[in-house]
C-alpha cells in the first residue's frame, strides 16, 4: 500500500499500476473504499490490458487518514484532484461510482485538461441536497442544524453519520444548478433496480451535461452495486469505447 501526502496534509492510501495511457482512475462512493468489487475488478482488467490505473481512498475512507464524519464533498474532490495530478501522467478516464460520479463532475470543471472521458456508474450528483436534505423530516433537519449531525441507517455497513458541514459544503459544490461542461466522451450507466440512486437522477444528469458525446445505458434489474459480471463487462466496454475514441483523435 502506498501513501500520498497532499498539500492539505491528508494522507491518502492508493494503489497505482504503470501502463499505457490514457490511464484509468477509479473514484469510489460515499463511505466506500478502494477494495470494493468494481475497483479491484477494474485494476485486474487494467493489468491484463497493460493500462495505467489508479485507485485510492478519500480522506476518512478506507486506509486513508482522518475521520469520515470530519470530511465533506469539497474535501474528497480535493483529494481526488491531488491524487490525479500527483500520481498520473497525461489524460485519464475517470470512472466515478455513485458519489464518485459527482466528484468526476466537479473535476471536469477543475482539471478538464487531465480528463479523456468519464464513465459514471449510478452517478449521484448533488445527493446531499436532493436526496438527503430534501428527504429529511423537520425533526431531522432541526437536529442536524442544532446538534451538528444525525445518523441514518445503511444497507451496507454501520449507520451513516451525516453532518451539518457535509450538507452545507455540498451546497457549495452542486453541479446540477449551473452549466456543466464536459468536453470529452461521457458514458452513464444506471441500474433500474437501484434503490439508492433513482433512474431520474441519471436522466437529469444526462440532460444537463453539455457535451457532444454523452450516452446513457439503463440496465434492467441492476442494483446500486452494479458489480455482477454483466455490469462489470459493461463498465469495461464503456472504458474501451472511450479509449478507442481517444486513439482516433490522437
C-alpha positions as CSV (number, residue, x, y, z in Angstrom):
1,X,0.0,0.0,0.0
2,X,1.4,3.4,-1.0
3,X,0.6,6.7,0.6
4,X,0.3,10.3,-0.8
5,X,0.5,13.3,1.5
6,X,-1.5,16.1,-0.1
7,X,-0.9,19.9,0.3
8,X,-3.6,19.9,2.9
9,X,-1.7,17.4,4.9
10,X,-4.1,14.5,4.4
11,X,-2.6,11.0,3.9
12,X,-4.2,9.1,1.0
13,X,-3.7,5.4,0.6
14,X,-3.5,4.3,-3.0
15,X,-2.6,1.6,-5.5
16,X,-1.2,2.5,-8.9
17,X,-0.3,0.5,-12.0
18,X,2.0,1.7,-14.6
19,X,0.9,1.2,-18.2
20,X,-0.3,2.8,-21.4
21,X,-2.3,6.0,-21.5
22,X,-4.9,7.3,-21.2
23,X,-4.9,5.8,-17.7
24,X,-8.0,4.8,-15.7
25,X,-8.8,6.4,-12.3
26,X,-11.5,4.8,-10.1
27,X,-13.4,7.2,-7.9
28,X,-15.4,5.4,-5.2
29,X,-18.6,6.2,-3.5
30,X,-19.8,7.6,-0.2
31,X,-18.3,5.6,2.7
32,X,-16.8,3.1,0.3
33,X,-13.1,2.2,-0.2
34,X,-10.7,1.1,-2.9
35,X,-11.1,-2.6,-2.0
36,X,-14.6,-2.8,-3.5
37,X,-15.6,-5.2,-6.2
38,X,-15.6,-2.7,-9.0
39,X,-12.3,-1.1,-8.1
40,X,-10.4,-4.4,-7.8
41,X,-12.0,-5.8,-11.0
42,X,-11.0,-2.7,-12.9
43,X,-7.5,-3.0,-11.7
44,X,-7.3,-6.6,-12.8
45,X,-8.7,-5.6,-16.2
46,X,-6.1,-2.8,-16.4
47,X,-3.3,-5.2,-15.6
48,X,-4.5,-7.6,-18.3
49,X,-4.7,-4.8,-20.9
50,X,-1.4,-3.2,-19.7
51,X,-3.3,0.1,-19.0
52,X,-2.2,2.6,-16.3
53,X,-4.6,2.5,-13.4
54,X,-5.1,4.3,-10.1
55,X,-7.4,3.6,-7.2
56,X,-7.3,5.4,-3.8
57,X,-9.2,6.1,-0.6
58,X,-10.5,9.6,0.1
59,X,-9.6,11.0,3.5
60,X,-11.8,9.5,6.2
61,X,-12.3,6.4,4.0
62,X,-10.6,3.0,4.0
63,X,-6.9,3.2,4.9
64,X,-6.5,7.0,4.4
65,X,-6.1,9.4,7.3
66,X,-8.9,11.3,9.0
67,X,-12.4,10.6,10.3
68,X,-15.2,10.1,7.9
69,X,-17.5,12.5,9.8
70,X,-15.0,15.3,9.5
71,X,-15.0,15.2,5.7
72,X,-17.2,16.7,3.0
73,X,-17.6,16.7,-0.8
74,X,-15.2,19.5,-1.3
75,X,-12.5,17.7,0.7
76,X,-12.9,14.5,-1.2
77,X,-12.9,16.3,-4.6
78,X,-9.7,18.0,-3.5
79,X,-8.3,14.6,-2.5
80,X,-9.2,13.2,-6.0
81,X,-7.6,16.2,-7.8
82,X,-4.5,15.9,-5.7
83,X,-4.2,12.1,-6.4
84,X,-4.8,12.5,-10.1
85,X,-2.3,15.4,-10.5
86,X,0.4,13.8,-8.4
87,X,0.1,10.2,-9.4
88,X,-0.9,10.1,-13.1
89,X,0.7,11.2,-16.3
90,X,-1.3,12.6,-19.2
91,X,-5.0,12.3,-19.6
92,X,-7.2,10.0,-17.6
93,X,-10.6,8.3,-17.9
94,X,-12.5,8.9,-14.6
95,X,-14.7,6.0,-13.5
96,X,-16.9,7.5,-10.9
97,X,-19.2,5.3,-8.8
98,X,-22.2,7.0,-7.0
99,X,-20.6,9.9,-5.2
100,X,-17.6,9.4,-7.4
101,X,-19.8,10.5,-10.3
102,X,-20.4,13.8,-8.5
103,X,-16.7,14.2,-7.9
104,X,-16.0,13.4,-11.6
105,X,-18.4,16.3,-12.5
106,X,-16.6,18.7,-10.1
107,X,-13.2,17.7,-11.6
108,X,-14.5,18.3,-15.1
109,X,-14.5,22.0,-14.2
110,X,-11.3,21.9,-12.2
111,X,-8.9,19.9,-14.4
112,X,-10.6,19.3,-17.8
113,X,-7.2,19.1,-19.4
114,X,-6.5,15.9,-17.5
115,X,-9.7,14.1,-18.5
116,X,-10.0,12.0,-21.6
117,X,-13.5,10.9,-20.7
118,X,-15.9,9.9,-17.8
119,X,-17.8,6.7,-17.0
120,X,-20.4,7.4,-14.4
121,X,-21.8,4.3,-12.5
122,X,-25.1,5.2,-10.7
123,X,-23.7,8.7,-10.5
124,X,-25.1,10.7,-7.6
125,X,-24.5,14.4,-8.2
126,X,-25.9,16.8,-5.6
127,X,-27.1,13.9,-3.4
128,X,-26.6,15.8,-0.1
129,X,-29.2,18.3,-1.2
130,X,-31.6,16.3,-3.4
131,X,-31.6,13.0,-1.6
132,X,-30.5,13.8,2.0
133,X,-31.7,17.3,2.9
134,X,-34.9,17.2,0.7
135,X,-35.7,13.8,2.3
136,X,-35.2,14.7,5.9
137,X,-38.1,15.3,8.2
138,X,-38.5,18.6,10.0
139,X,-37.1,16.9,13.2
140,X,-34.1,15.6,11.3
141,X,-33.4,19.0,9.8
142,X,-33.7,20.6,13.2
143,X,-31.3,18.0,14.8
144,X,-28.8,18.4,12.0
145,X,-28.7,22.2,12.3
146,X,-28.7,22.3,16.1
147,X,-26.7,19.3,17.1
148,X,-24.4,19.2,14.0
149,X,-25.1,15.7,13.0
150,X,-27.6,12.9,12.6
151,X,-27.3,9.2,11.9
152,X,-29.0,7.4,9.0
153,X,-29.4,3.6,8.6
154,X,-27.4,1.9,5.9
155,X,-27.9,-1.3,4.0
156,X,-24.2,-1.7,3.6
157,X,-22.5,-1.1,6.9
158,X,-22.8,0.8,10.1
159,X,-25.2,3.8,10.2
160,X,-24.1,6.9,8.2
161,X,-23.1,9.9,10.3
162,X,-24.5,12.9,8.3
163,X,-23.1,16.2,9.5
164,X,-24.2,19.8,9.0
165,X,-20.9,20.5,7.4
166,X,-21.5,17.8,4.8
167,X,-24.8,19.3,3.7
168,X,-23.5,22.9,3.8
169,X,-20.3,22.0,1.9
170,X,-22.4,20.0,-0.5
171,X,-24.3,23.2,-1.4
172,X,-21.0,24.8,-2.3
173,X,-20.3,22.0,-4.8
174,X,-23.7,21.4,-6.5
175,X,-23.3,20.7,-10.3
176,X,-26.9,20.4,-11.5
177,X,-27.8,24.0,-10.7
178,X,-25.2,25.6,-13.1
179,X,-23.9,24.8,-16.6
180,X,-21.9,21.5,-16.6
181,X,-19.5,21.3,-19.5
182,X,-17.8,18.0,-20.3
183,X,-15.8,18.5,-23.5
184,X,-15.0,14.7,-23.8
185,X,-17.0,11.5,-24.1
186,X,-19.3,10.6,-21.2
187,X,-20.9,7.2,-20.6
188,X,-23.5,7.0,-17.8
189,X,-24.5,3.5,-16.5
190,X,-27.6,3.1,-14.4
191,X,-29.5,0.1,-12.9
192,X,-33.3,0.0,-12.9
193,X,-33.3,-1.7,-9.5
194,X,-31.1,0.9,-7.8
195,X,-32.7,1.8,-4.5
196,X,-30.1,4.4,-3.7
197,X,-30.0,6.5,-6.9
198,X,-33.2,6.7,-8.9
199,X,-33.1,6.5,-12.6
200,X,-34.5,10.0,-12.7
201,X,-31.1,11.2,-11.4
202,X,-29.3,9.6,-14.4
203,X,-31.8,11.2,-16.8
204,X,-31.4,14.6,-15.2
205,X,-27.6,14.4,-15.4
206,X,-27.8,13.1,-18.9
207,X,-29.9,16.0,-20.0
208,X,-27.8,18.6,-18.0
209,X,-24.3,17.7,-19.3
210,X,-23.1,19.9,-22.1
211,X,-21.1,17.7,-24.4
212,X,-21.2,16.4,-28.0
213,X,-20.9,12.8,-26.9
214,X,-23.0,11.6,-23.9
215,X,-24.7,8.3,-23.7
216,X,-26.8,6.7,-21.0
217,X,-27.2,2.9,-20.6
218,X,-30.1,1.6,-18.4
219,X,-29.6,-1.9,-17.2
220,X,-32.9,-3.6,-16.2
221,X,-32.6,-5.3,-12.8
222,X,-29.2,-4.0,-11.9
223,X,-28.9,-2.6,-8.3
224,X,-26.7,0.2,-6.9
225,X,-23.7,-2.1,-6.5
226,X,-23.6,-2.6,-10.3
227,X,-21.0,-5.3,-9.8
228,X,-22.3,-8.6,-11.2
229,X,-20.3,-10.0,-14.2
230,X,-22.6,-8.4,-16.8
231,X,-22.3,-5.0,-15.2
232,X,-18.6,-5.2,-14.8
233,X,-18.3,-6.1,-18.5
234,X,-20.4,-3.1,-19.4
235,X,-18.1,-0.8,-17.4
236,X,-15.1,-2.3,-19.2
237,X,-16.7,-1.9,-22.6
238,X,-17.6,1.7,-21.8
239,X,-14.0,2.4,-20.9
240,X,-12.8,0.6,-24.1
241,X,-15.1,2.7,-26.2
242,X,-13.6,5.9,-24.8
243,X,-10.1,4.6,-25.3
244,X,-10.8,3.9,-28.9
245,X,-12.2,7.4,-29.4
246,X,-9.0,8.8,-27.8
247,X,-6.8,6.8,-30.2
248,X,-8.8,8.1,-33.2
249,X,-8.3,11.7,-32.0
250,X,-4.6,11.1,-31.4
